[in-house]
Amino acid sequence: MANHSKQQQLDDLAQKIVDENVTPELKAGATQLVFGDGNPDAEVVFIGEAPGKNEDEQGKPFVGAAGRFLNEMLEGIGLKREDIYITNIVKYRPPNNRDPLPDEKKAFLPYLQSQLEIIQPKVVVTLGRHSMNCFLPDLQISQVHGQPKRVKLALKAHKGDVLEVVILPLFHPAAALYNGGMRQTLIDDFAAIPTILEKIKDNK
């Protein structure tokens, strides 16, 4: 039953974003909330920046060209979309695919943290610099991509509790669509995911 209750908590959280009218301007310009998709018991959560046009239309993250590339990379390490959970920091599409603004990211951050709290992943893969900077604000993605960082996230629900995760900063798959070299870098960095999971299991 654990699975159902996690899914239920995630559904409730999605509803809460709508009810609490987070970023009303973004909401007004978007078709729908793009909350997240995948396995609520996932060991690996991928976090992008904000939904684009396809995501806004379908209500799911990473369903366009970048999403197809992501699926290919997952396949390359023996995972499927159903095995992982994927979301974005900002849950509504910014107009004309502009970057999310600092206050938009800030508005959604508590909900993102609640998502992680419910899922309790072992590894959080950040896709792109916006996502990385939520967790590792002082680092440059060009210098640390593919390097796992162990962090403790303070939990909101249980004061004093922390969720220990390994953050793996990666370039955004969209960036790799136009840059062959970066595409290979992403594929190489992606290959670290099974190794990291293995190490975490060994350390338990």
N, C-alpha and C positions, 0 to 999 in steps of 0.2 A: 504493500500500500504506500510505501514511502514515495514512490514515483508520483502517484496521483497527488499527494499532498504538496510536493514540490511544484508540480505543474499548476496546481490550484493557487499556490502562493504567487507564482509568476503571473498567472492570469489576473489575480487580484491587484498585483503591483501595476500591471499594464492599465487596468481600469482606474487605478489611483492617479496615474499620470493624466489621464483624460479628465477625471473628476476635479483634480486640483489645478487644471488649466495651466499646465507648465508651458512656458513660452507661447503665449496666446498669438503673437504675430506669426510665428513659424507655423503654429497649428492652423491658423486661418488660411495660410498659403499652401498647405499640404493636403493631399487627398485623404491620408489616414496615418495613424500611428504605426511606425515600424518598430516593434518592440524587441523582437529576438526570435530565434528559431533554433530548433534542435533538441538535444537530449537534456532534460533537466538534471540528470545524474552525471553529466559529462565530466571527465577529468580535465578536459582542455576547453577553455572558453576563448574564442577569438573576438577581439573588439576593434571595430573600425571607427570611422569618424562620424559620418552622417549618411542617411539614405540618399540615393540619387533617384533619377527619373523612374527606372524600372522597379526599384524597391518601393517607391511611393505608390506606384500603380498596383503592385502585387502584395504589398504589406509585409514583405519578407526582406531581410537584409541579404546583400550580396547575391542578387539574382541576375545581374547583367554580365558583361564581358569579364569584369574583374572577378565576379563570383564563379564563372566557369573556370577561370584560371585557378582560383582557389580550390575548386573541386578536383581539378587535375592534380594539384600539389598534394591534396589530402590522399588521393588515390595512390600517389607515389610513395606514401609512407604507410599504406595499408589501412587508412581510415576513410569513413564515409561521412557525409553531412549528418546522418542520423546518430553518429557516435559523438559528435561534438556539439557545442552550443555556440551560436554566433549572434552578436549584437553590435550596436554602434553606441558611441557616447550619446550623441544627440539622436532622438528618436523620430524627429520630423524632418522632412527634406528642406534644407535651406533653399531659398529662391535661386534659380539659375545655377544650382550646384556650387554656390560660393562656399568658402570655408566657414565652418561654424564659428560664431563670435565667442569671445571669452565668457560673456555672461550667459550665453546659451549653453555652453559646456558646463558652466558652474551650476546652472539650474537643473541639469540632468544628472550631475554627478552623484547625488544621494541615491537616486534610483538605480544607477549603474552599480553602486556599492551594494544596494539591497539585492540586486540580481545575483551578484557574486556570493553574497551571504547565503542566499537560498540554495544556489547550485553547489557551493563549496568545491570549486575546482582545485586541482593541484597545480595546473599551469595556466597562466593567462598570456595569450599571444596578442600583443598589441600590433595593429596594422596601421602603419603611418605615424607621423610625428605627433599629431594631435592626441592620438590615443596613448602613445608612449608617455607624453608629457603629463598626462593625468596621474601617472604612477611614478614616473621618474622625471621630475620637472627640470632637473639641471643637466640632463644629458643630451648629446647630439646623436641623432639616429645614424648619421653617416659613420660615427665612430663606434657605436655599441650594438649595431644590428647583429642579430644572431648570437649575442652573448647573454646567457641566462643570468638573471639577477634575482636573488631571494629577497622577498620583502614581506613585511608584516602589515596587514591592513587592519586598522582598528574597526571593530564591528560596532554598528549602531544599536542593533537589537539587544546585544548582551554587553553591557558596559564592562570594559576591562578585558573582554575577550578579543583575541586577534585571529585572523585567518592568515595562515602562512601560505604564500603562493610563490611560485617561480614565475617571474615576468620574462617573457622572451620578446624583445622588441624586433619587429620585422618591418621592412619597407611595405608600403601599401601595394597590393596587387595591381591597382589601377596604374601606378607609376611604371610597373614593369611591362604593361601592354605596349608602351611606346619606346621601350628601351631594352634591347636584347640582353645587354650585359647585366642589367638589374634583374632581368627575368631569371638568369642563371644564379645570381646571388640569392634570390628569394628561394629558389629550388634547393640550393645548398643549405641555406639557413633553416629551411623547413625540415631538412633531414635530421636536425638536432632534436626534434620533438620526441621521437620514440626513446632516444637515449636519455633525455631529461626525465621522462616518465619512469624509465627503468631505474635510474639513479635514486629518484624519490622513493620508489618502492623498496630499494635496497637499504635505504637509510631509516626506514620505519622500524 
